[in-house]
Amino acid sequence: MASFSYQALNGANKGQTQNGRIDADSARHARALLREQGLVVLDLKEEHGGTKRSLRLGGAALATLTRQLAGLLDAGLAIDEALAVLHEQSERQREKALLAQLRQDIASGLSLSASMARLERVFPIFYRALVRAGEESGKLPGVLLRLADYLERREELKSRLSMAFIYPAIVIFVSVAVIVGMLTWVVPQMVQVFQGAKQVLPLPTRILLGTSHFIANWGVWLLLIAVVGAIVFWRALKNEDFRYRVHERRLHLPWFGRLEKMAETVRFASTLSILAGSGVPVLTALSAASGVMMNLPLKSAAEGAAKQVREGVSLARALSAAKAFPPILVHLVASGEATGRLDAMLDRAAAEQSAGLSRRVETFSQLLGPVVVLIMGGVVLFIVLAILLPVFEMNQLIK
């Protein structure tokens, strides 16, 4: 099935022209479907490469689609029938277009993995490698179920990491906004009362006035500089050498560096585990597992380990020589290679690193909120004292 864009006259609507998109097996089929809708086709074009480039699915949607496809194949449906069922029940246009493209490629004689390779923005390399392994072994439904489990765990971890930082981020944003508002508008109006008095203002009040004056006069420029700096930094990150150095610096940060290394280890070990357990060759699995890593130095270390494995070195020794992965991963990989249970040991390493990562993030989020509240409370207390101190001194002078 393919997607067609059309321009047609609507007879039921006084012959007005309308544009749209329709999925059909062929151009002739598309015209027949449009005639059934009372449309007179003026122009009909099949969408090719541009549609493929625009097709994308989120991680959660891909996990759901994978589990549904696995269930239908396990029930005995052929691949094209399963895709047709999913296409019919899907309510999202982007997903329908994706399924239509897969059905069209399979109808032309391609395998499922080959048709997915033409949509590499939707299906990453490790996903396609697993599907290919399932096709070759005849266990595609089971492989897809395992893949769906992996995708759901990955999305759950990503969601947990995101949610852990939402509350502190909201607290920081609101607190900074309140303090800036007080310094910009509230403080100058309240302190005008003391400026006419012939007395030396207390040091905290003078500091507060100076800060308020600086923000009122230079705050917009500071914000503009910050925005420009962020844009320049974002554009500089497109340079791979600069991005590599930034990623390397991040790994050496006191607390966040270890957090990032643990997250990358989870990605690497869990991907390698599911690939190795599905019968994918080790070198192919290593290439795919390194491809899902985001940190460039760690990704380079994984690729270097893959080169050593290609030369005959064991995976455990190659990972140990890279000196970039946690010792527990190296020890469990060595145990897995010795006992022939590499996929189980990799899965265990990923689970332990994931649990440690969750504990660290949870502890950080639980501590960060109160710490931010205390800091912002201290700043507000300083502002209040700086305003009240002149009042106390004026009362003493009156007495």
C-alpha positions in Angstrom: 0.0 0.0 0.0 1.3 3.5 -0.9 0.3 7.0 0.0 -1.0 9.4 -2.6 -1.6 13.2 -2.4 -4.5 14.4 -4.5 -6.3 17.5 -5.7 -10.0 17.0 -6.5 -13.3 18.7 -7.1 -16.0 18.0 -4.4 -19.3 17.7 -6.2 -21.3 17.7 -2.9 -19.7 21.0 -1.9 -20.5 23.1 -5.0 -17.5 21.9 -6.9 -14.9 23.3 -4.5 -11.3 22.1 -4.8 -9.9 20.1 -1.9 -6.4 18.7 -1.3 -5.6 15.6 0.8 -3.8 12.3 1.1 -5.1 8.8 0.7 -3.6 5.3 1.1 -4.2 2.8 -1.7 -2.6 -0.2 -3.3 -2.1 1.6 -6.6 -3.0 4.9 -8.4 -6.0 3.2 -10.0 -7.2 2.0 -6.6 -6.7 5.5 -5.2 -8.8 7.1 -8.0 -11.6 4.5 -7.4 -11.6 5.2 -3.7 -11.9 9.0 -4.3 -14.7 8.5 -6.8 -16.6 6.5 -4.1 -16.3 9.6 -2.0 -17.9 11.7 -4.7 -14.6 13.4 -5.7 -13.4 14.2 -9.2 -9.6 13.8 -9.3 -7.7 16.6 -10.9 -4.2 15.6 -9.8 -2.8 12.5 -8.1 0.8 11.9 -7.1 2.4 9.1 -5.2 4.6 10.2 -2.3 8.1 8.7 -2.3 11.3 9.7 -0.6 10.0 12.9 1.0 7.4 10.8 3.0 10.1 8.4 4.1 12.3 11.1 5.3 9.4 12.7 7.3 8.3 9.4 9.0 9.2 9.2 12.6 7.8 7.5 15.8 8.5 8.2 19.4 10.0 5.6 21.6 6.8 4.8 23.4 4.8 4.5 20.1 7.5 2.2 18.6 7.4 0.0 21.7 3.6 -0.3 21.5 3.7 -1.0 17.7 6.4 -3.7 18.3 4.3 -5.5 20.9 1.2 -5.4 18.8 3.0 -6.8 15.8 4.6 -9.5 17.9 1.1 -10.5 19.3 -0.4 -10.7 15.8 2.5 -12.7 14.4 2.3 -15.0 17.4 -1.4 -15.6 16.7 -0.5 -17.0 13.3 -1.0 -14.0 10.9 1.3 -13.4 8.0 3.4 -10.3 8.1 1.4 -8.4 5.5 -1.9 -9.4 7.2 -0.6 -8.2 10.6 0.5 -4.9 9.1 -2.9 -4.5 7.5 -4.6 -5.0 10.8 -2.4 -2.5 12.5 -2.9 0.0 9.7 -6.7 -0.4 10.0 -6.8 0.1 13.8 -4.2 2.9 13.9 -5.7 6.4 14.6 -2.5 8.4 13.9 -1.8 9.5 10.4 2.0 9.2 10.7 1.8 5.6 12.0 -0.7 4.7 9.2 1.7 6.1 6.6 4.6 4.1 8.2 2.6 0.9 8.1 1.5 1.6 4.5 5.1 2.0 3.5 6.1 -1.3 5.1 3.2 -3.1 3.4 4.1 -1.7 0.0 7.8 -2.8 0.4 6.8 -6.3 1.6 4.3 -6.6 -1.3 7.2 -5.8 -3.7 9.2 -8.8 -2.4 11.3 -7.3 0.4 11.7 -8.9 3.8 10.5 -7.1 6.9 14.1 -6.2 8.0 14.9 -4.9 4.5 11.8 -2.8 4.4 12.7 -1.4 7.9 16.2 -0.6 6.6 14.6 1.9 4.2 13.1 3.7 7.2 16.2 4.0 9.3 14.9 7.1 11.1 12.2 5.0 12.6 13.9 1.7 13.1 17.5 2.0 14.6 20.3 -0.4 13.6 19.9 -2.7 16.6 16.2 -3.0 15.9 16.8 -4.0 12.3 19.5 -6.5 13.4 17.1 -8.2 15.8 14.3 -8.4 13.2 16.8 -9.9 10.7 18.0 -12.4 13.3 14.3 -13.4 14.1 13.6 -13.9 10.4 16.7 -16.1 9.9 15.9 -18.2 13.0 12.2 -18.5 12.3 11.5 -17.0 15.8 10.4 -13.5 14.8 7.4 -13.3 17.2 9.5 -14.2 20.2 12.3 -11.8 19.2 9.8 -9.0 18.7 8.3 -9.6 22.2 11.7 -9.4 23.7 12.4 -6.3 21.8 9.2 -4.7 23.0 10.2 -5.5 26.6 13.5 -3.8 26.0 12.0 -0.7 24.4 9.4 -0.4 27.2 12.2 -0.6 29.9 14.2 2.0 28.1 11.3 4.3 27.8 10.5 3.8 31.5 14.1 4.6 32.5 14.0 7.7 30.3 10.7 8.8 31.8 11.9 8.2 35.3 15.1 10.3 34.7 13.0 13.1 33.2 10.4 13.1 36.0 13.1 13.2 38.6 14.3 16.6 37.4 10.9 18.2 36.7 10.1 19.2 40.3 13.5 20.8 41.0 13.5 22.6 37.7 10.0 24.1 38.4 11.1 25.1 41.9 14.2 26.8 40.6 12.4 28.6 37.7 9.6 29.9 40.0 12.0 31.0 42.7 14.3 32.8 40.3 11.3 34.5 38.7 10.0 35.7 42.0 13.4 37.0 43.2 14.0 38.8 39.9 10.5 40.3 40.1 11.2 41.5 43.7 14.5 43.0 42.8 13.2 44.7 39.6 9.8 46.1 40.7 9.1 45.6 44.4 12.4 46.6 46.0 12.9 50.0 44.2 9.4 51.1 45.2 9.8 50.2 48.8 13.3 51.6 49.3 12.3 55.0 47.9 10.9 55.7 51.3 14.4 55.6 52.8 16.2 57.6 50.1 14.9 61.0 51.4 16.1 60.2 54.9 19.4 61.8 55.9 21.0 58.6 57.2 23.5 56.0 56.0 21.6 52.9 54.9 22.8 49.6 56.3 25.2 47.5 54.3 22.6 44.8 53.4 20.2 47.5 52.1 23.0 49.1 50.0 23.9 45.7 48.5 20.2 45.1 47.7 19.8 48.5 46.1 23.0 47.9 44.0 21.8 44.5 42.9 18.3 45.8 42.1 19.8 48.7 40.1 22.1 46.3 38.2 19.3 43.9 37.2 17.0 46.7 36.2 19.6 48.3 33.9 21.5 45.3 32.6 19.1 42.4 33.1 17.7 42.4 29.5 21.3 42.6 28.1 22.4 39.7 30.4 19.4 37.6 29.1 20.2 38.5 25.5 23.9 37.5 26.0 22.7 34.2 27.6 20.4 33.4 24.7 23.1 34.3 22.1 25.7 32.2 24.0 23.3 29.3 24.1 22.7 29.5 20.3 26.4 29.7 19.6 27.1 26.8 21.9 24.4 24.7 20.2 25.8 25.5 16.8 29.3 24.6 18.0 28.0 21.2 19.1 27.5 20.3 15.5 31.3 20.1 15.2 32.2 16.6 16.2 35.6 17.5 17.7 34.0 20.2 19.9 31.1 17.9 20.9 33.7 15.1 21.8 35.5 17.5 24.1 32.3 18.6 25.7 31.2 15.0 26.3 34.6 14.2 27.7 34.4 17.1 30.2 30.9 15.9 31.2 32.3 12.5 32.2 34.7 14.2 34.7 32.0 16.2 36.5 31.9 15.3 40.2 28.5 13.7 40.3 26.9 14.0 36.9 29.8 12.3 35.2 29.2 9.0 37.0 25.5 9.3 36.4 26.1 9.7 32.6 28.5 6.8 32.6 26.0 4.5 34.3 23.2 5.6 31.9 25.4 4.8 28.9 26.4 1.5 30.4 22.8 0.5 30.7 22.2 1.4 27.1 25.2 -0.6 25.9 24.7 -3.7 28.1 21.0 -4.0 27.6 21.2 -3.6 23.8 24.1 -6.1 23.6 22.3 -8.5 25.8 19.1 -8.7 23.7 21.2 -8.9 20.5 23.4 -11.7 21.7 20.4 -13.5 23.2 18.7 -13.4 19.8 21.5 -15.0 17.9 23.0 -11.9 16.4 26.8 -12.3 15.7 28.9 -10.7 18.4 30.6 -8.2 16.0 27.3 -7.1 14.6 25.8 -6.8 18.1 28.8 -4.7 19.3 28.4 -2.4 16.3 24.7 -1.9 17.0 25.2 -1.6 20.7 27.8 1.2 20.3 25.4 2.9 17.9 22.8 3.5 20.6 25.3 5.3 22.9 25.1 9.1 23.1 28.4 10.0 24.8 31.1 10.2 22.1 34.1 9.1 24.3 32.3 6.1 25.6 31.0 5.3 22.1 34.5 5.5 20.8 35.7 3.1 23.6 32.9 0.6 22.6 34.0 0.8 19.0 37.6 0.3 20.0 36.6 -2.8 22.0 34.7 -4.1 18.9 37.9 -3.8 16.8 39.9 -5.8 19.4 37.2 -8.5 19.4 37.4 -8.6 15.6 41.2 -9.3 16.0 40.5 -12.2 18.4 40.5 -10.6 21.8 37.8 -11.7 24.2 35.0 -9.2 24.9 35.9 -8.9 28.6 39.6 -8.1 27.9 38.6 -5.6 25.2 36.2 -3.8 27.6 38.8 -3.9 30.3 41.5 -2.4 28.0 39.1 0.4 27.1 39.1 1.6 30.8 35.8 3.3 30.2 33.2 0.9 31.6 32.4 0.0 35.2 34.4 -3.0 36.6 31.1 -4.9 37.3 30.3 -5.0 33.6 33.8 -6.4 32.8 33.6 -9.1 35.5 30.1 -10.1 34.5 31.0 -10.3 30.8 34.0 -12.4 31.7 31.8 -14.7 33.7 29.2 -14.9 30.8 31.9 -15.8 28.3 33.3 -18.5 30.6 29.9 -20.1 31.2 28.3 -19.5 27.8 25.7 -17.2 29.4 26.8 -13.9 28.0 23.4 -12.5 27.3 22.2 -13.3 30.9 25.3 -11.7 32.4 24.9 -8.6 30.2 21.2 -8.4 31.2 22.2 -8.7 34.9 24.9 -5.9 34.5 22.3 -3.7 32.8 19.8 -4.3 35.6 22.3 -3.6 38.4 23.5 -0.4 36.7 19.9 0.7 36.0 18.9 0.1 39.7 22.0 2.1 40.8 21.1 4.9 38.4 17.6 5.0 39.7 18.7 5.2 43.3 21.1 8.0 42.6 18.6 10.0 40.6 15.9 9.5 43.2 18.3 10.6 46.0 19.4 13.6 44.0 15.8 14.7 43.2 14.8 14.3 46.9 17.7 16.4 48.1 17.7 19.0 45.4 14.2 20.2 46.1 14.7 21.1 49.8 18.2 22.5 49.1 16.8 24.8 46.4 14.0 25.9 48.8 16.5 26.6 51.5 18.7 28.7 49.2 15.9 30.6 47.8 14.4 31.1 51.3 17.7 32.5 52.4 17.8 35.0 49.5 14.2 36.1 50.3 15.2 36.5 54.0 18.1 38.6 53.0 15.8 40.9 50.9 13.3 41.2 53.8 16.0 42.0 56.3 17.6 44.6 53.9 14.2 46.3 53.7 13.4 46.2 57.4 16.8 47.2 58.8 16.3 50.9 57.8 12.9 50.8 59.4 14.3 49.6 62.7 17.0 52.3 62.6 14.4 55.1 61.8 12.3 53.9 64.8 15.3 54.1 67.1 16.1 57.6 65.9 12.5 58.7 66.5 12.6 57.4 70.1 
